[in-house]
Amino acid sequence: MKILVNVVLVLFVLASVTINCFAEEGGATAQEAPSSDFPETDIFLFDFDPENKNAVLNNPLNVSNRPGYDNQPYFTKGSNTFLYSRNNGNQTDIYEYLISTGDHKRLTNSKTSEFSPTPSLDNKIVSFVSERNSSIWQAARGDEDNPQWSFEASGLQEPVGYFARNLRSGDILFWSRYGYSVTLTNAAKETYHYVSGNAVPATPHLIPGTDNFSYVHRQANGTVWIKELNPLTKAVRPLTEIVGNNANYAWTPNGAIVQIEGTALYYWMEDSKNGWQLLADLSDHGLKSANRIAVSPDGKKIAVVGLAKDQDS
């Protein structure tokens, strides 16, 4: 245990002297850079209907459409807004996009960068990774500039890159920013369960309708799989190999997975015998590249992070 604590402390020191932009933009390889060097990305919003094979995507809209970094969209409970991380000079803050009006509302205005905004299922709490200590913080809606450290009870100081959390149970699954590993912990308990090494830098997810998590793992033979973790039994179950090299994916409310490779949008359902199915090509809607995707809780909208064809690389 003493060795583990020392390792964690070393990692924390490294994190405290290094400010990174840890939103990966190149698929399965993390791109770490100073916070003043954010990649150029926009967020595109689509109407989404995977059952309509002739028009899976409709009404494309570049909702950010500005120079700079707009990334990591996450829809809120009613599917009428999404949170995202947006750079302002040398740091990022959390914003909210209101779909009905097209307005962008700033939620945080701190001296440090915030990433990976994650609203709770009831939309009363917002969690995010903060450069305060490269860890997960949480705040009540309307009071985002007064967050609480989510690991205060456990004292866990391992630098976090990406995470998923279940506020009902307190469980948190996170990808270690320097360890390239996945760890299960809890916001209210002093617990630490090492799940796997060789974890690809990608956001874990709470699987809709369950208390289980999913994460991405590179196996010894080089193949990269999305896997399911049961936090109670600690059992891990392989789900599917990813398409291509982009390890970013999202769950739909009906239990399917969507993933982007290049500009192609793919769809996977466990009960289907057809494996990954090509749904649409984002280049038909004006995008030249894309990497992240988020699906609204009602399944009717998707947000895609990428670049338009008329944007510089």
TILO-922649 format. One record per residue (C-alpha): residue number from 1; residue in three letters; x, y, z. Coordinates in nm, 4 decimals, always signed. Last residue first. Layout:
<nodes>
+-----+--------+----------+----------+----------+
! num ! residu !       c1 !       c2 !       c3 !
+-----+--------+----------+----------+----------+
! NUM !    ALA !        X !        Y !        Z !
...
+-----+--------+----------+----------+----------+
</nodes>
This chain:
<nodes>
+-----+--------+----------+----------+----------+
! num ! residu !       c1 !       c2 !       c3 !
+-----+--------+----------+----------+----------+
! 313 !    SER !  -0.6456 !  +2.2079 !  -4.0866 !
! 312 !    ASP !  -0.8020 !  +2.5250 !  -4.2253 !
! 311 !    GLN !  -1.1801 !  +2.5403 !  -4.2281 !
! 310 !    ASP !  -1.3926 !  +2.5271 !  -4.5465 !
! 309 !    LYS !  -1.4534 !  +2.1542 !  -4.5163 !
! 308 !    ALA !  -1.5873 !  +2.1962 !  -4.1645 !
! 307 !    LEU !  -1.3909 !  +2.0640 !  -3.8693 !
! 306 !    GLY !  -1.4846 !  +1.8195 !  -3.5968 !
! 305 !    VAL !  -1.6760 !  +1.7526 !  -3.2792 !
! 304 !    VAL !  -2.0160 !  +1.5925 !  -3.3365 !
! 303 !    ALA !  -2.3327 !  +1.6517 !  -3.1348 !
! 302 !    ILE !  -2.6171 !  +1.4087 !  -3.1858 !
! 301 !    LYS !  -2.9888 !  +1.4661 !  -3.1479 !
! 300 !    LYS !  -3.3004 !  +1.2489 !  -3.1357 !
! 299 !    GLY !  -3.1870 !  +0.9785 !  -2.8927 !
! 298 !    ASP !  -3.3973 !  +1.1152 !  -2.6066 !
! 297 !    PRO !  -3.0891 !  +1.1257 !  -2.3819 !
! 296 !    SER !  -2.8947 !  +1.3190 !  -2.6490 !
! 295 !    VAL !  -2.6054 !  +1.1453 !  -2.8216 !
! 294 !    ALA !  -2.2442 !  +1.2650 !  -2.8069 !
! 293 !    ILE !  -1.9674 !  +1.2304 !  -3.0650 !
! 292 !    ARG !  -1.5969 !  +1.2992 !  -3.0859 !
! 291 !    ASN !  -1.3558 !  +1.2586 !  -3.3793 !
! 290 !    ALA !  -1.4565 !  +1.4440 !  -3.6951 !
! 289 !    SER !  -1.2940 !  +1.5497 !  -4.0206 !
! 288 !    LYS !  -1.3879 !  +1.7173 !  -4.3496 !
! 287 !    LEU !  -1.7396 !  +1.8076 !  -4.2464 !
! 286 !    GLY !  -1.9941 !  +1.9632 !  -4.4848 !
! 285 !    HIS !  -2.2951 !  +1.7361 !  -4.4447 !
! 284 !    ASP !  -2.2032 !  +1.4766 !  -4.7066 !
! 283 !    SER !  -1.8602 !  +1.4668 !  -4.5407 !
! 282 !    LEU !  -2.0379 !  +1.3332 !  -4.2316 !
! 281 !    ASP !  -2.0947 !  +1.0010 !  -4.4045 !
! 280 !    ALA !  -2.3881 !  +0.8018 !  -4.2705 !
! 279 !    LEU !  -2.5000 !  +0.4815 !  -4.1021 !
! 278 !    LEU !  -2.2250 !  +0.2267 !  -4.1640 !
! 277 !    GLN !  -2.3051 !  -0.0822 !  -3.9594 !
! 276 !    TRP !  -2.0733 !  -0.2426 !  -3.7056 !
! 275 !    GLY !  -2.1552 !  -0.6044 !  -3.6319 !
! 274 !    ASN !  -2.4246 !  -0.7657 !  -3.8458 !
! 273 !    LYS !  -2.5502 !  -1.0263 !  -3.5990 !
! 272 !    SER !  -2.7415 !  -0.7634 !  -3.4015 !
! 271 !    ASP !  -2.8087 !  -0.8226 !  -3.0330 !
! 270 !    GLU !  -2.5076 !  -0.6148 !  -2.9296 !
! 269 !    MET !  -2.5968 !  -0.3107 !  -3.1385 !
! 268 !    TRP !  -2.3293 !  -0.1210 !  -3.3261 !
! 267 !    TYR !  -2.3585 !  +0.1985 !  -3.5344 !
! 266 !    TYR !  -2.0972 !  +0.3712 !  -3.7508 !
! 265 !    LEU !  -2.0601 !  +0.7317 !  -3.8703 !
! 264 !    ALA !  -1.7979 !  +0.7817 !  -4.1425 !
! 263 !    THR !  -1.6035 !  +1.1084 !  -4.1519 !
! 262 !    GLY !  -1.2715 !  +0.9568 !  -4.0490 !
! 261 !    GLU !  -1.3892 !  +0.6861 !  -3.8143 !
! 260 !    ILE !  -1.6800 !  +0.7938 !  -3.5975 !
! 259 !    GLN !  -1.8499 !  +0.5752 !  -3.3378 !
! 258 !    VAL !  -2.2033 !  +0.5011 !  -3.2251 !
! 257 !    ILE !  -2.2890 !  +0.2380 !  -2.9642 !
! 256 !    ALA !  -2.6362 !  +0.0922 !  -2.9121 !
! 255 !    GLY !  -2.8125 !  +0.0536 !  -2.5786 !
! 254 !    ASN !  -3.1498 !  +0.2151 !  -2.6552 !
! 253 !    PRO !  -3.0424 !  +0.5470 !  -2.5011 !
! 252 !    THR !  -2.7528 !  +0.5753 !  -2.7485 !
! 251 !    TRP !  -2.4016 !  +0.5212 !  -2.6213 !
! 250 !    ALA !  -2.1034 !  +0.7238 !  -2.7401 !
! 249 !    TYR !  -1.7640 !  +0.6621 !  -2.9015 !
! 248 !    ASN !  -1.4105 !  +0.7976 !  -2.9072 !
! 247 !    ALA !  -1.1424 !  +0.5361 !  -2.9763 !
! 246 !    ASN !  -1.0660 !  +0.6539 !  -3.3286 !
! 245 !    ASN !  -0.8327 !  +0.3998 !  -3.4886 !
! 244 !    GLY !  -1.0439 !  +0.1864 !  -3.7201 !
! 243 !    VAL !  -1.3781 !  +0.0549 !  -3.5939 !
! 242 !    ILE !  -1.3602 !  -0.0509 !  -3.2321 !
! 241 !    GLU !  -1.3645 !  -0.4146 !  -3.1244 !
! 240 !    THR !  -1.6854 !  -0.5056 !  -2.9481 !
! 239 !    LEU !  -1.8291 !  -0.5880 !  -2.6068 !
! 238 !    PRO !  -1.5614 !  -0.7535 !  -2.3943 !
! 237 !    ARG !  -1.6847 !  -0.8290 !  -2.0409 !
! 236 !    VAL !  -1.5079 !  -0.7274 !  -1.7199 !
! 235 !    ALA !  -1.6234 !  -0.8524 !  -1.3797 !
! 234 !    LYS !  -1.5563 !  -0.6227 !  -1.0844 !
! 233 !    THR !  -1.8554 !  -0.7896 !  -0.9114 !
! 232 !    LEU !  -2.0167 !  -0.4663 !  -0.7944 !
! 231 !    PRO !  -1.8626 !  -0.2214 !  -1.0422 !
! 230 !    ASN !  -1.9602 !  -0.4353 !  -1.3453 !
! 229 !    LEU !  -1.7194 !  -0.3262 !  -1.6162 !
! 228 !    GLU !  -1.7964 !  -0.3414 !  -1.9891 !
! 227 !    LYS !  -1.5330 !  -0.3399 !  -2.2622 !
! 226 !    ILE !  -1.4755 !  -0.1480 !  -2.5854 !
! 225 !    TRP !  -1.1908 !  -0.3204 !  -2.7620 !
! 224 !    VAL !  -0.8636 !  -0.2248 !  -2.9299 !
! 223 !    THR !  -0.6598 !  -0.4938 !  -3.1066 !
! 222 !    GLY !  -0.2846 !  -0.4794 !  -3.0547 !
! 221 !    ASN !  -0.2273 !  -0.8467 !  -2.9712 !
! 220 !    ALA !  -0.1748 !  -0.7638 !  -2.6043 !
! 219 !    GLN !  -0.5110 !  -0.5892 !  -2.5845 !
! 218 !    ARG !  -0.5757 !  -0.2160 !  -2.6061 !
! 217 !    HIS !  -0.8665 !  -0.1286 !  -2.3785 !
! 216 !    VAL !  -1.1525 !  +0.1201 !  -2.4126 !
! 215 !    TYR !  -1.4047 !  +0.1801 !  -2.1328 !
! 214 !    SER !  -1.7636 !  +0.0961 !  -2.0446 !
! 213 !    PHE !  -1.9375 !  +0.1307 !  -1.7102 !
! 212 !    ASN !  -2.2148 !  -0.0631 !  -1.5394 !
! 211 !    ASP !  -2.4909 !  +0.0822 !  -1.3222 !
! 210 !    THR !  -2.7445 !  +0.0179 !  -1.5972 !
! 209 !    GLY !  -3.0119 !  +0.1918 !  -1.8052 !
! 208 !    PRO !  -2.7586 !  +0.3728 !  -2.0220 !
! 207 !    ILE !  -2.3978 !  +0.2483 !  -1.9851 !
! 206 !    LEU !  -2.1997 !  +0.4914 !  -1.7710 !
! 205 !    HIS !  -1.9206 !  +0.5936 !  -2.0040 !
! 204 !    PRO !  -1.5406 !  +0.6027 !  -2.0056 !
! 203 !    THR !  -1.3822 !  +0.8867 !  -2.2064 !
! 202 !    ALA !  -1.0945 !  +0.7814 !  -2.4276 !
! 201 !    PRO !  -0.7187 !  +0.7593 !  -2.3827 !
! 200 !    VAL !  -0.6648 !  +0.3873 !  -2.4579 !
! 199 !    ALA !  -0.6240 !  +0.1695 !  -2.1515 !
! 198 !    ASN !  -0.3079 !  -0.0381 !  -2.1596 !
! 197 !    GLY !  -0.3554 !  -0.1056 !  -1.7874 !
! 196 !    SER !  -0.6751 !  -0.2400 !  -1.6382 !
! 195 !    VAL !  -0.9224 !  -0.2293 !  -1.3515 !
! 194 !    TYR !  -0.7242 !  -0.1031 !  -1.0522 !
! 193 !    HIS !  -0.9718 !  -0.0801 !  -0.7656 !
! 192 !    TYR !  -0.9238 !  +0.2040 !  -0.5170 !
! 191 !    THR !  -1.1574 !  +0.2636 !  -0.2234 !
! 190 !    GLU !  -1.1787 !  +0.5196 !  +0.0541 !
! 189 !    LYS !  -1.5494 !  +0.5815 !  +0.0153 !
! 188 !    ALA !  -1.7775 !  +0.8715 !  -0.0706 !
! 187 !    ALA !  -1.6663 !  +0.9651 !  -0.4225 !
! 186 !    ASN !  -1.6016 !  +0.6035 !  -0.5199 !
! 185 !    THR !  -1.3207 !  +0.4400 !  -0.7134 !
! 184 !    LEU !  -1.2713 !  +0.2319 !  -1.0265 !
! 183 !    THR !  -0.9436 !  +0.2727 !  -1.2121 !
! 182 !    VAL !  -0.8508 !  +0.2626 !  -1.5800 !
! 181 !    SER !  -0.4872 !  +0.2844 !  -1.6895 !
! 180 !    TYR !  -0.2827 !  +0.5015 !  -1.9219 !
! 179 !    GLY !  -0.0743 !  +0.5922 !  -1.6143 !
! 178 !    TYR !  -0.0230 !  +0.9563 !  -1.7026 !
! 177 !    ARG !  -0.3776 !  +1.0910 !  -1.7201 !
! 176 !    SER !  -0.5380 !  +0.7941 !  -1.5530 !
! 175 !    TRP !  -0.8712 !  +0.7046 !  -1.7122 !
! 174 !    PHE !  -1.1512 !  +0.7206 !  -1.4608 !
! 173 !    LEU !  -1.4422 !  +0.5109 !  -1.3389 !
! 172 !    ILE !  -1.6414 !  +0.6746 !  -1.0603 !
! 171 !    ASP !  -1.8936 !  +0.5053 !  -0.8329 !
! 170 !    GLY !  -2.0997 !  +0.7252 !  -0.5990 !
! 169 !    SER !  -2.3965 !  +0.4900 !  -0.6242 !
! 168 !    ARG !  -2.6570 !  +0.7429 !  -0.7373 !
! 167 !    LEU !  -2.3953 !  +0.9831 !  -0.8698 !
! 166 !    ASN !  -2.2729 !  +0.7268 !  -1.1213 !
! 165 !    ARG !  -1.9583 !  +0.8658 !  -1.2739 !
! 164 !    ALA !  -1.7627 !  +0.8606 !  -1.5960 !
! 163 !    PHE !  -1.4079 !  +0.9879 !  -1.6282 !
! 162 !    TYR !  -1.1360 !  +1.1340 !  -1.8447 !
! 161 !    GLY !  -0.7806 !  +1.2547 !  -1.7812 !
! 160 !    VAL !  -0.7475 !  +1.2202 !  -1.4058 !
! 159 !    PRO !  -0.4293 !  +1.2822 !  -1.2072 !
! 158 !    GLU !  -0.4057 !  +1.0453 !  -0.9064 !
! 157 !    GLN !  -0.4801 !  +1.2365 !  -0.5873 !
! 156 !    LEU !  -0.7228 !  +1.0043 !  -0.4077 !
! 155 !    GLY !  -0.8090 !  +1.1518 !  -0.0684 !
! 154 !    SER !  -1.1033 !  +0.9143 !  -0.0410 !
! 153 !    ALA !  -1.3484 !  +1.1600 !  +0.1121 !
! 152 !    GLU !  -1.2121 !  +1.4603 !  -0.0788 !
! 151 !    PHE !  -1.2263 !  +1.2750 !  -0.4088 !
! 150 !    SER !  -1.5079 !  +1.4816 !  -0.5629 !
! 149 !    TRP !  -1.3384 !  +1.8112 !  -0.4796 !
! 148 !    GLN !  -1.6159 !  +2.0639 !  -0.4295 !
! 147 !    PRO !  -1.7025 !  +2.3360 !  -0.6777 !
! 146 !    ASN !  -1.7779 !  +2.7019 !  -0.6106 !
! 145 !    ASP !  -1.7617 !  +2.8503 !  -0.9619 !
! 144 !    GLU !  -2.0372 !  +2.6167 !  -1.0828 !
! 143 !    ASP !  -2.3013 !  +2.7600 !  -0.8510 !
! 142 !    GLY !  -2.6032 !  +2.7698 !  -1.0810 !
! 141 !    ARG !  -2.6092 !  +2.3929 !  -1.1110 !
! 140 !    ALA !  -2.4427 !  +2.2465 !  -0.8029 !
! 139 !    ALA !  -2.0731 !  +2.1788 !  -0.8357 !
! 138 !    GLN !  -1.8424 !  +1.8819 !  -0.8817 !
! 137 !    TRP !  -1.4687 !  +1.8352 !  -0.9095 !
! 136 !    ILE !  -1.2606 !  +1.5583 !  -1.0616 !
! 135 !    SER !  -0.8812 !  +1.5779 !  -1.0513 !
! 134 !    SER !  -0.5921 !  +1.7564 !  -1.2176 !
! 133 !    ASN !  -0.5299 !  +1.9506 !  -0.8955 !
! 132 !    ARG !  -0.6860 !  +2.2886 !  -0.9658 !
! 131 !    GLU !  -0.6567 !  +2.1898 !  -1.3339 !
! 130 !    SER !  -1.0185 !  +2.0791 !  -1.3117 !
! 129 !    VAL !  -1.1881 !  +1.7695 !  -1.4520 !
! 128 !    PHE !  -1.5638 !  +1.8146 !  -1.4510 !
! 127 !    SER !  -1.8831 !  +1.7300 !  -1.2637 !
! 126 !    VAL !  -2.2077 !  +1.9250 !  -1.2935 !
! 125 !    ILE !  -2.4870 !  +1.8568 !  -1.0446 !
! 124 !    LYS !  -2.8638 !  +1.9173 !  -1.0635 !
! 123 !    ASN !  -2.9085 !  +1.7786 !  -1.4159 !
! 122 !    ASP !  -3.1161 !  +1.4825 !  -1.2883 !
! 121 !    LEU !  -2.8850 !  +1.2365 !  -1.4652 !
! 120 !    SER !  -2.5837 !  +1.4327 !  -1.3431 !
! 119 !    PRO !  -2.4144 !  +1.6692 !  -1.5858 !
! 118 !    THR !  -2.0649 !  +1.5851 !  -1.7105 !
! 117 !    PRO !  -1.8254 !  +1.8590 !  -1.8217 !
! 116 !    SER !  -1.5032 !  +1.7005 !  -1.9563 !
! 115 !    PHE !  -1.2605 !  +1.9882 !  -1.9059 !
! 114 !    GLU !  -1.2000 !  +2.2842 !  -1.6749 !
! 113 !    SER !  -0.9018 !  +2.5167 !  -1.6955 !
! 112 !    THR !  -0.7849 !  +2.7287 !  -1.4038 !
! 111 !    LYS !  -0.8430 !  +3.0901 !  -1.2995 !
! 110 !    SER !  -1.2174 !  +3.0330 !  -1.2829 !
! 109 !    ASN !  -1.5067 !  +3.1538 !  -1.4958 !
! 108 !    THR !  -1.7428 !  +2.8597 !  -1.5056 !
! 107 !    LEU !  -2.0959 !  +2.8328 !  -1.6462 !
! 106 !    ARG !  -2.0843 !  +3.0498 !  -1.9582 !
! 105 !    LYS !  -2.4102 !  +3.0405 !  -2.1511 !
! 104 !    HIS !  -2.4134 !  +2.9997 !  -2.5288 !
! 103 !    ASP !  -2.7414 !  +3.0904 !  -2.6994 !
! 102 !    GLY !  -2.8807 !  +2.9090 !  -3.0027 !
! 101 !    THR !  -3.2350 !  +2.9728 !  -2.8806 !
! 100 !    SER !  -3.3922 !  +2.6266 !  -2.8793 !
!  99 !    ILE !  -3.0628 !  +2.4367 !  -2.8559 !
!  98 !    LEU !  -2.9247 !  +2.6130 !  -2.5498 !
!  97 !    TYR !  -2.5481 !  +2.5571 !  -2.5437 !
!  96 !    GLU !  -2.3842 !  +2.5418 !  -2.2022 !
!  95 !    TYR !  -2.0276 !  +2.6509 !  -2.1335 !
!  94 !    ILE !  -1.7468 !  +2.5156 !  -1.9167 !
!  93 !    ASP !  -1.4178 !  +2.7052 !  -1.9192 !
!  92 !    THR !  -1.0870 !  +2.6506 !  -2.0942 !
!  91 !    GLN !  -0.7551 !  +2.8249 !  -2.0503 !
!  90 !    ASN !  -0.4957 !  +3.0401 !  -2.2282 !
!  89 !    GLY !  -0.7291 !  +3.2630 !  -2.4276 !
!  88 !    ASN !  -1.0859 !  +3.1503 !  -2.3671 !
!  87 !    ASN !  -1.1089 !  +2.7847 !  -2.4642 !
!  86 !    ARG !  -1.4421 !  +2.6071 !  -2.4600 !
!  85 !    SER !  -1.5464 !  +2.2850 !  -2.2854 !
!  84 !    TYR !  -1.9022 !  +2.1663 !  -2.3461 !
!  83 !    LEU !  -2.2431 !  +2.1317 !  -2.1850 !
!  82 !    PHE !  -2.5487 !  +2.0366 !  -2.3873 !
!  81 !    THR !  -2.8995 !  +2.1739 !  -2.3978 !
!  80 !    ASN !  -3.2540 !  +2.0652 !  -2.4870 !
!  79 !    SER !  -3.2017 !  +1.6912 !  -2.4401 !
!  78 !    GLY !  -3.4062 !  +1.7150 !  -2.1187 !
!  77 !    LYS !  -3.1397 !  +1.5487 !  -1.9039 !
!  76 !    THR !  -2.8338 !  +1.7382 !  -2.0267 !
!  75 !    PHE !  -2.6244 !  +1.6543 !  -2.3307 !
!  74 !    TYR !  -2.2446 !  +1.6255 !  -2.3110 !
!  73 !    PRO !  -2.0172 !  +1.8020 !  -2.5607 !
!  72 !    GLN !  -1.6403 !  +1.7484 !  -2.5216 !
!  71 !    ASN !  -1.5085 !  +2.0238 !  -2.7500 !
!  70 !    ASP !  -1.4938 !  +2.3864 !  -2.8580 !
!  69 !    TYR !  -1.1348 !  +2.4999 !  -2.9218 !
!  68 !    GLY !  -1.0513 !  +2.8063 !  -3.1251 !
!  67 !    PRO !  -1.1861 !  +3.0187 !  -3.4074 !
!  66 !    ARG !  -1.5654 !  +3.0380 !  -3.4126 !
!  65 !    ASN !  -1.8521 !  +2.8339 !  -3.5507 !
!  64 !    SER !  -1.9835 !  +2.7021 !  -3.2163 !
!  63 !    VAL !  -2.3228 !  +2.5661 !  -3.3257 !
!  62 !    ASN !  -2.2194 !  +2.4421 !  -3.6690 !
!  61 !    LEU !  -2.5615 !  +2.3218 !  -3.7749 !
!  60 !    PRO !  -2.6678 !  +2.0123 !  -3.9656 !
!  59 !    ASN !  -3.0443 !  +1.9808 !  -4.0239 !
!  58 !    ASN !  -3.0623 !  +1.6054 !  -4.0787 !
!  57 !    LEU !  -2.8628 !  +1.2898 !  -4.0131 !
!  56 !    VAL !  -2.9958 !  +0.9367 !  -4.0624 !
!  55 !    ALA !  -3.1770 !  +1.0422 !  -4.3791 !
!  54 !    ASN !  -3.2133 !  +0.7539 !  -4.6220 !
!  53 !    LYS !  -3.1645 !  +0.4799 !  -4.3616 !
!  52 !    ASN !  -3.4281 !  +0.6284 !  -4.1358 !
!  51 !    GLU !  -3.3952 !  +0.3997 !  -3.8333 !
!  50 !    PRO !  -3.0788 !  +0.5769 !  -3.7141 !
!  49 !    ASP !  -3.2713 !  +0.9039 !  -3.6727 !
!  48 !    PHE !  -3.0537 !  +1.1926 !  -3.5576 !
!  47 !    ASP !  -3.1103 !  +1.5680 !  -3.5891 !
!  46 !    PHE !  -2.7645 !  +1.7124 !  -3.6087 !
!  45 !    LEU !  -2.5446 !  +1.9517 !  -3.4082 !
!  44 !    PHE !  -2.1881 !  +2.0376 !  -3.5045 !
!  43 !    ILE !  -1.9255 !  +2.1359 !  -3.2483 !
!  42 !    ASP !  -1.6076 !  +2.3061 !  -3.3666 !
!  41 !    THR !  -1.2415 !  +2.2220 !  -3.3241 !
!  40 !    GLU !  -0.9030 !  +2.3946 !  -3.3566 !
!  39 !    PRO !  -0.6543 !  +2.2360 !  -3.1202 !
!  38 !    PHE !  -0.5641 !  +2.4124 !  -2.7952 !
!  37 !    ASP !  -0.2146 !  +2.5577 !  -2.7719 !
!  36 !    SER !  -0.2342 !  +2.7962 !  -2.4775 !
!  35 !    SER !  -0.3013 !  +2.5054 !  -2.2415 !
!  34 !    PRO !  +0.0359 !  +2.3541 !  -2.3164 !
!  33 !    ALA !  +0.0132 !  +2.0326 !  -2.5174 !
!  32 !    GLU !  -0.0844 !  +1.6666 !  -2.4759 !
!  31 !    GLN !  -0.2248 !  +1.4854 !  -2.7794 !
!  30 !    ALA !  -0.3420 !  +1.1420 !  -2.6712 !
!  29 !    THR !  -0.3295 !  +0.8724 !  -2.9397 !
!  28 !    ALA !  -0.6400 !  +0.6609 !  -3.0025 !
!  27 !    GLY !  -0.8143 !  +0.9117 !  -3.2239 !
!  26 !    GLY !  -0.6287 !  +1.2284 !  -3.3139 !
!  25 !    GLU !  -0.8110 !  +1.4983 !  -3.1234 !
!  24 !    GLU !  -0.7508 !  +1.3895 !  -2.7649 !
!  23 !    ALA !  -0.8756 !  +1.6315 !  -2.5048 !
!  22 !    PHE !  -0.5819 !  +1.6330 !  -2.2648 !
!  21 !    CYS !  -0.4729 !  +1.9937 !  -2.3031 !
!  20 !    ASN !  -0.1983 !  +1.9858 !  -2.0537 !
!  19 !    ILE !  -0.0691 !  +2.1927 !  -1.7650 !
!  18 !    THR !  +0.2397 !  +2.0406 !  -1.6077 !
!  17 !    VAL !  +0.3718 !  +2.1322 !  -1.2652 !
!  16 !    SER !  +0.0789 !  +2.0004 !  -1.0604 !
!  15 !    ALA !  +0.0409 !  +1.6916 !  -1.2771 !
!  14 !    LEU !  +0.3948 !  +1.5760 !  -1.2176 !
!  13 !    VAL !  +0.3525 !  +1.6276 !  -0.8449 !
!  12 !    PHE !  +0.0302 !  +1.4248 !  -0.8501 !
!  11 !    LEU !  +0.2000 !  +1.1410 !  -1.0341 !
!  10 !    VAL !  +0.4704 !  +1.1288 !  -0.7694 !
!   9 !    LEU !  +0.2070 !  +1.1228 !  -0.4964 !
!   8 !    VAL !  +0.0241 !  +0.8343 !  -0.6644 !
!   7 !    VAL !  +0.3440 !  +0.6343 !  -0.6888 !
!   6 !    ASN !  +0.4168 !  +0.6954 !  -0.3226 !
!   5 !    VAL !  +0.0669 !  +0.5825 !  -0.2220 !
!   4 !    LEU !  +0.1012 !  +0.2635 !  -0.4277 !
!   3 !    ILE !  +0.4354 !  +0.1844 !  -0.2667 !
!   2 !    LYS !  +0.2892 !  +0.2386 !  +0.0820 !
!   1 !    MET !  +0.0000 !  +0.0000 !  +0.0000 !
+-----+--------+----------+----------+----------+
</nodes>
